[in-house]
Amino acid sequence: MSRSVDELMAEARRRAGVDLVDDEVVEPLTVLHRALGRERAQLDAEGARAFEQKLLRLLTNRLRMQRDLRRHPEIAEQPIEGPLIVMGTARSGTTKLQKVLAASGDVNFLTFWQAFNWASVTGEPDEPTGERIVEAEAFCRWFDERSPDTKRGHSFEALEPEEEGVLTEGSFVTPTFVGFAEIPGYGMWLGRQPPTIELEFLRDALRYLQWQGLARADRPWLLKSPSYTGRELEILRVFPDARFVMAHRSPLETLPSMCTLVAHFRRAYGTSTPDAKVLFEHAASSIDAQLAIRRAHPGLPLLDVRFEDVVGALPEVLERVYAHAGMTLTEPARTDMLRWEAGNAMHKHGAFTYSLDDVGLDEQEIRQRMGGYFTFLDRLAGADVGGGDRVS
């Protein structure tokens, strides 16, 4: 990247028109900047330019949000309903479940453009948002050009629901960055940071979006991220009323799909490829942590759903989710959600192909390392046949 940390922060102040020194971001930005500049990140010229623009966008949004939080301390009093959190190992059906629920009209959700440019330009509620949307749309099309196969597995669209990892990059303390480049130095640093920094940033940003008039305080937020697996207790510290819906699918499917998609993500910025064994171990460790949490906290507000039911028995899944969330499922909401499903068939952008052999993973190794989870999946399938809602 052509700019130093100091130069990036100075340029962000110029773009934002905000003369504040963002002290909190100096350390994480410095660690990330250093990691991106090293060989293992393997950014090409266009990828380095794009990553620099990403950092500038995030820094600019942070400054504008800080400006508005100082001017309007009442933003911190905005109530957050819920949230209802969709989680599970990546590629387990979480994106479909999130988008179906968002179509109900009953929840607040983040569109890609809101996550991409969450801060007000003018500092006034109800401002025109066209400029922010156009910038997000341009990024989505840039990503399609740089990594056209990504959209087969995950399509970035400015006006569609998106997981909040796009937003919480603004905390600069998030695993999301690791999806786009090989930056082990940043990953090691991240593991030593307080785990709630990203979540507290998210909470503040959701309040800020409500204050802007982009969400309603009387509706629950719908959130979604595969990175929440094993972090339920941290989430409850920041969002005490959160309720979780966890999607489940065989790791023999999710792991090669996830590794393939991360490789496509990285292609937009350069030539680094993910280490499938590292991704496998991270996923397995997260599942281990999640299973331990549910054993230690049997009252955890968590509903389990199977991938097979999300794609094959959606009406029943929706009834269970609404009951779990304490929401009334109306016929108009049901109709809107099922209409969304009918208009968004799987593989509408083309088949997303992957295999264990392609990514260098071994079935027996996965079954041995994740034996506890395979046992859980077998029990969950039996519980669903019998009509149960969750397996402890």
C-alpha positions in Angstrom: 0.0 0.0 0.0 1.3 3.5 -0.9 0.2 5.3 2.3 1.5 4.9 5.9 -0.8 4.6 8.9 -0.4 8.3 9.7 -1.1 9.2 6.1 -4.2 7.0 6.0 -5.6 8.6 9.2 -4.8 12.1 7.9 -6.5 11.4 4.5 -9.6 9.9 6.4 -9.9 13.2 8.4 -9.8 15.1 5.2 -12.4 13.0 3.5 -14.7 13.0 6.5 -14.3 16.7 7.2 -13.8 15.7 10.8 -10.8 17.0 12.8 -10.6 14.3 15.4 -7.8 11.9 16.3 -9.1 8.4 16.4 -6.7 7.1 19.0 -8.5 3.7 19.5 -7.8 2.6 16.0 -4.0 3.3 15.9 -2.9 -0.1 17.3 -5.2 -2.4 15.3 -4.7 -0.3 12.1 -0.9 -0.5 12.6 -0.9 -4.3 13.1 -3.2 -4.8 10.1 -1.3 -2.4 7.9 2.0 -4.3 8.7 0.4 -7.7 8.0 -1.0 -6.5 4.7 2.4 -5.2 3.6 4.2 -8.5 4.0 4.7 -11.2 1.4 2.2 -13.7 2.8 -0.7 -11.4 2.1 0.3 -11.5 -1.6 -1.8 -8.5 -2.6 -1.4 -7.6 -6.3 -1.3 -3.9 -7.4 -5.1 -3.6 -7.8 -5.7 -5.6 -4.6 -3.4 -3.3 -2.6 -5.1 -0.2 -4.0 -8.5 -1.7 -3.1 -7.5 -2.6 0.4 -6.1 0.9 0.9 -9.4 2.3 -0.2 -11.2 -0.1 2.2 -9.1 1.1 5.1 -9.8 4.8 4.2 -13.6 4.1 3.9 -13.6 2.4 7.3 -11.6 5.2 8.9 -13.8 7.9 7.4 -17.0 6.2 8.6 -15.5 5.8 12.1 -14.7 9.6 12.2 -18.2 10.6 11.1 -19.8 8.3 13.6 -17.6 9.7 16.4 -18.6 13.2 15.3 -22.3 12.3 15.6 -21.9 10.5 18.9 -20.3 13.5 20.4 -22.9 15.9 19.0 -25.8 13.7 19.9 -25.2 11.7 23.1 -28.9 10.6 22.9 -27.8 8.1 20.3 -26.4 5.9 23.1 -29.9 5.7 24.6 -31.4 4.1 21.5 -33.0 0.7 22.6 -31.9 -2.4 20.7 -34.6 -5.0 20.4 -33.4 -8.6 20.4 -31.4 -9.3 18.4 -32.3 -12.6 16.7 -29.0 -14.0 15.6 -28.6 -16.5 12.9 -25.3 -18.5 13.3 -23.6 -21.7 12.4 -20.6 -23.0 10.6 -20.1 -21.1 7.3 -22.0 -22.7 4.4 -24.7 -24.3 6.6 -27.7 -22.4 5.3 -27.3 -19.2 7.4 -27.4 -16.8 4.4 -30.7 -18.3 3.1 -32.3 -18.2 6.5 -31.2 -14.6 7.1 -32.5 -13.4 3.7 -35.8 -15.3 4.1 -36.4 -13.8 7.6 -35.4 -10.3 6.3 -38.2 -10.6 3.7 -40.8 -10.8 6.4 -41.0 -7.1 7.1 -40.9 -7.9 10.9 -37.3 -7.2 11.6 -34.5 -4.7 11.2 -31.6 -6.0 9.1 -28.5 -4.6 7.5 -28.3 -4.2 3.8 -24.9 -4.4 2.2 -24.8 -0.6 1.6 -25.7 0.1 5.3 -22.9 -2.2 6.5 -20.5 -0.8 3.9 -21.2 2.9 4.6 -22.9 3.0 8.0 -22.1 6.6 8.9 -24.1 9.7 8.0 -22.3 12.0 5.6 -24.0 15.2 6.8 -24.5 14.2 10.5 -28.3 14.8 10.2 -31.0 12.1 10.5 -33.0 11.1 7.4 -30.3 12.4 5.0 -30.5 11.2 1.3 -28.5 8.0 1.1 -28.0 7.8 -2.7 -24.3 8.6 -2.5 -23.7 5.9 0.0 -25.6 3.3 -2.0 -23.8 4.1 -5.2 -20.4 3.6 -3.6 -21.5 0.3 -2.2 -22.9 -0.8 -5.6 -19.6 0.1 -7.3 -17.7 -2.1 -4.8 -20.0 -5.0 -5.4 -19.5 -4.8 -9.2 -15.7 -4.4 -8.7 -15.7 -7.6 -6.6 -17.7 -9.5 -9.3 -15.1 -8.4 -11.9 -12.1 -9.4 -9.8 -13.5 -12.7 -8.5 -16.5 -13.7 -10.7 -16.8 -17.1 -9.1 -17.5 -15.7 -5.7 -21.2 -14.9 -6.5 -21.9 -18.6 -7.0 -21.3 -19.0 -3.3 -22.1 -15.6 -1.9 -23.3 -12.7 -4.0 -22.6 -9.1 -2.7 -25.6 -6.9 -3.6 -25.9 -3.3 -2.3 -29.6 -3.5 -1.5 -29.8 -7.0 -0.2 -29.3 -8.3 3.4 -25.7 -8.8 4.3 -24.0 -10.2 7.4 -22.5 -7.6 9.8 -18.9 -8.6 9.2 -18.9 -5.9 6.5 -19.9 -3.4 9.2 -17.7 -4.7 12.0 -14.6 -4.3 9.9 -15.0 -0.8 11.2 -14.0 -2.0 14.7 -10.6 -3.0 13.2 -10.7 -5.9 15.7 -12.4 -8.6 13.7 -11.6 -11.9 12.0 -13.4 -10.7 8.8 -10.1 -9.3 7.4 -8.5 -12.7 7.5 -11.0 -13.9 4.8 -9.5 -11.6 2.2 -5.7 -12.1 2.7 -3.2 -14.3 4.4 -2.3 -12.1 7.4 -1.2 -14.5 10.3 0.4 -11.6 12.2 -2.9 -9.8 12.5 -4.6 -13.1 13.4 -2.2 -13.7 16.3 -2.7 -10.2 17.5 -6.5 -10.5 17.3 -6.5 -13.6 19.5 -5.1 -11.5 22.3 -7.7 -8.8 22.2 -10.8 -8.4 24.4 -13.5 -10.5 22.6 -16.3 -7.9 23.1 -14.7 -5.0 21.2 -16.2 -6.0 17.9 -19.6 -6.6 19.5 -19.7 -3.3 21.4 -18.9 -1.5 18.1 -21.7 -3.4 16.4 -24.2 -2.4 19.2 -23.2 1.3 18.9 -23.5 1.2 15.1 -27.0 -0.3 15.3 -28.1 2.4 17.6 -26.5 5.0 15.3 -28.4 3.5 12.3 -31.7 3.7 14.2 -31.0 7.4 15.0 -30.4 8.0 11.3 -33.8 6.7 10.5 -32.6 3.6 8.8 -34.1 1.2 11.3 -37.0 1.1 13.7 -36.5 0.9 17.5 -39.7 -1.1 17.9 -38.5 -4.0 15.7 -36.0 -6.7 16.6 -32.7 -6.7 14.8 -31.8 -9.7 12.6 -28.1 -10.4 12.7 -26.1 -13.2 11.1 -22.5 -14.4 11.1 -20.7 -17.7 11.1 -18.0 -16.2 13.3 -20.5 -16.2 16.3 -20.2 -19.9 16.9 -18.7 -20.4 20.3 -19.1 -16.7 21.2 -22.6 -16.9 22.6 -21.7 -15.8 26.1 -19.8 -12.8 24.9 -22.7 -11.8 22.7 -25.1 -12.1 25.7 -22.9 -9.7 27.7 -23.3 -7.1 25.0 -26.9 -8.0 23.9 -28.6 -9.5 27.0 -31.8 -10.2 25.1 -30.3 -12.0 22.2 -31.8 -15.2 20.9 -29.8 -17.6 18.7 -30.8 -19.8 15.7 -28.0 -22.2 14.8 -28.0 -23.9 11.4 -26.3 -27.3 11.1 -24.9 -29.2 8.2 -22.3 -32.0 7.8 -18.7 -30.7 8.0 -18.1 -33.0 5.0 -20.1 -30.4 3.0 -19.4 -27.2 4.9 -15.6 -27.4 5.1 -14.8 -27.8 1.4 -17.4 -25.2 0.5 -16.0 -22.7 3.0 -12.4 -23.3 1.9 -13.4 -22.8 -1.7 -15.4 -19.6 -1.0 -12.5 -18.1 1.1 -10.2 -18.8 -1.9 -12.6 -16.9 -4.1 -12.8 -14.0 -1.6 -9.0 -13.7 -1.6 -8.8 -13.7 -5.4 -10.3 -10.3 -5.5 -7.2 -8.9 -3.7 -4.3 -11.0 -4.8 -2.9 -14.5 -5.0 -2.9 -15.8 -1.4 -4.8 -19.0 -0.9 -6.2 -20.2 2.4 -4.7 -23.1 4.3 -7.6 -25.6 4.5 -6.1 -27.3 7.5 -6.1 -24.0 9.4 -9.7 -23.3 8.4 -10.7 -26.8 9.4 -9.1 -26.5 12.8 -10.7 -23.1 13.4 -14.1 -24.5 12.5 -13.6 -27.6 14.7 -12.5 -25.5 17.7 -15.4 -23.2 17.3 -17.8 -26.1 17.3 -16.1 -27.7 20.3 -16.5 -24.4 22.2 -20.2 -24.2 21.2 -20.9 -27.7 22.3 -19.2 -27.0 25.7 -21.2 -23.8 26.1 -24.5 -25.6 25.6 -23.6 -28.3 28.0 -22.6 -25.8 30.7 -25.6 -23.5 30.0 -28.7 -25.7 29.2 -30.9 -22.6 29.3 -29.0 -20.9 26.5 -31.7 -19.3 24.2 -30.7 -21.3 21.2 -32.8 -23.0 18.5 -31.2 -25.7 16.3 -32.2 -26.1 12.7 -30.9 -28.5 10.1 -29.7 -27.4 6.6 -31.8 -30.0 5.1 -34.9 -28.4 6.7 -33.9 -24.9 5.7 -33.8 -26.0 2.1 -36.5 -28.6 2.2 -39.0 -27.8 4.9 -38.8 -24.0 5.2 -42.4 -23.3 6.4 -41.9 -25.5 9.5 -38.6 -23.9 10.2 -40.1 -20.4 10.1 -42.8 -21.4 12.5 -40.1 -22.7 14.9 -38.0 -19.6 14.6 -40.9 -17.2 15.2 -42.0 -19.2 18.3 -38.4 -19.2 19.6 -38.2 -15.4 19.1 -41.5 -14.8 20.7 -42.9 -13.3 17.5 -46.3 -13.7 15.9 -46.0 -15.2 12.4 -48.7 -13.5 10.3 -49.9 -14.7 7.0 -48.6 -11.7 5.1 -45.1 -12.3 6.6 -45.3 -16.0 5.8 -46.3 -15.2 2.2 -43.5 -12.6 1.8 -40.9 -15.0 3.1 -42.0 -17.9 0.9 -42.3 -15.6 -2.1 -38.6 -14.7 -1.5 -37.7 -18.3 -1.5 -39.6 -19.1 -4.7 -37.8 -16.2 -6.4 -34.3 -17.1 -5.2 -33.6 -20.7 -6.0 -30.2 -22.2 -5.1 -27.5 -21.8 -7.6 -29.2 -18.9 -9.4 -25.8 -17.5 -10.3 -24.5 -21.0 -11.3 -23.6 -24.1 -9.4 -21.0 -23.7 -6.6 -18.8 -26.7 -6.9 -16.3 -28.0 -4.3 -14.9 -31.3 -2.9 -12.7 -32.5 -0.1 -10.1 -33.6 -2.6 -10.0 -30.2 -4.2 -9.1 -28.4 -0.9 -6.9 -31.2 0.4 -9.0 -32.4 3.3 -9.5 -36.0 4.4 -12.9 -37.4 5.4 -11.6 -39.7 8.0 -9.5 -37.0 9.6 -12.6 -34.7 9.8 -14.8 -37.5 11.3 -12.2 -38.2 13.9 -11.5 -34.6 14.8 -15.2 -33.6 14.9 -16.6 -36.9 16.2 -18.6 -35.1 18.9 -20.3 -32.9 16.3 -21.2 -35.8 14.1 -22.8 -37.5 17.1 -24.7 -34.2 17.8 -25.9 -34.1 14.1 -27.2 -37.7 14.3 -29.1 -36.8 17.5 -30.5 -33.6 16.0 -31.8 -35.5 13.0 -33.5 -37.9 15.3 -35.0 -35.1 17.4 -36.3 -33.4 14.3 -38.0 -36.6 13.2 -39.6 -36.7 16.6 -40.6 -33.0 16.5 -38.0 -31.8 19.0 -36.7 -28.2 18.8 -33.1 -28.6 20.1 -30.6 -31.1 21.4 -28.5 -30.4 24.5 
